[in-house]
């Protein structure tokens, strides 16, 4: 799996139990706590994922990341384990 998709998978893991995962406001610290990568690398992944339409980032008082429906579909199509949980 490409490294950027590992970041997408992390975001999905954070949001998947929310009733509306595509509107869950994921914050950078939630991603950083679950990935063993430097923030600058995660930022590169987020930029690529946003270009692909798989996440949306918005700068409010802090950076907010939301996974899109396309991002959810990408993870579910790649990871059968998530379809069962």
Secondary structure, DSSP 8 states (H G I E B T S, - for coil): --HHHHHHHHHHHHHTTSTTGGG--EEHHHHHTT--S-HHHHHHHHHHHHHTTSEEEEESSSEEEEE-HHHHHHHHHH-HHHHH-
